[in-house]
Amino acid sequence: MKALDLFCGAGGATRGLQEAGFHVTGVDMAPQPRYVGDAFHQADAMTFPLDGYDLIWASPPCQGYSRLRHLPWLKDKQWPLLIEPMRDRLQRSGTAWVIENVEGAPLDGIVLCGQMFNLPIYRHRKFESSRFLLQPGHPRHRHVIGRGRMVNDRRKRARPNAGSCAGSWGQNTQIVTVAGGQFKKAEGVRALEIDWMTCAELAQAIPPAYSRFIGEQLARSLV
C-alpha cells in the first residue's frame, strides 16, 4: 500500500506509517535531508498531485491553531490556516485521508497522547479521518508540566535543555517536555522514540507510535 505524507518534515508520521505497512512518499516545502520515507518531493503540499495513493496523511502548520499564539510576543504574528482548504482537497480526492494537528485545531476526530503508548510525554494531537478511528483509553495525567514557571521563561530561554515533569525546575524526568529549547536531545529521542532528528525537528514531530496506531487501523479497512 502507498501513502502520501503532506507537510512531512523529517518524517515522524512517515515512520509510523511505514511500521504499519505503507510505502510512504513525503512532501514538504523545505528540504528534509533526514527524511526517512521511501521518496521525497520538495514541493507545495497544497498543490501536489494526490493521485495514486491508498492513504493521504496531512499535517498542516499548527502555529495558527496553537494556544501559544496568544502569548504576548506572538499575538500579532500571522500564521497560515490551511486545515479547511486541505480538507476540501482531500475530500475531493476520493482517497482515504487523515489530518493531524494540535488540540486547538478545527478537527473532528480522536486525540492521542504519549501516555496511551507508554511514552514519557503527553504531546496531545488531534486526528480527523475520512474513516472511523478508534481511540485508546487515556491514562490520567499524574504530573504537572511547568509547575511554578513564569510565562516569560520560554521566551528568555531561562533554563534551556532541562525538560522534565516539573518543567525546567525539577530533576524528575518521568514526563519530558519536548518543546522549544527547553529539553535535552537525549530526552526528546527517548520521549518520542525518534533517533534521527535534530532538536528543532523533534520539537515539531509526532511520535511514530501515533501514526502507526492509526495506520494499522486504516490498513485493515483498505484491504
Buried (B, 14 or more C-beta within 10 A) or exposed (E): BBBBBBBBBBBBBBBBBBBBBBBBBBBBEEEBEEBBBBEBBEBEBBEBEBEEBBBBBBBBBBBBBBEBBEBEEEEEEEEEBBBEEBBEBBEEBEBBBBBBBBBBBEBEBBEBBBBBBEBBBBBBBBBBBBBEBEBEEEEEEEBEBBEEBEEEBBEEEEBBBBBBBBBBEBEEBEBBBBBBBBBBBEBBBBBBBBEBBEBEBBBBBBBBBBBBBBBBBBBEEBE
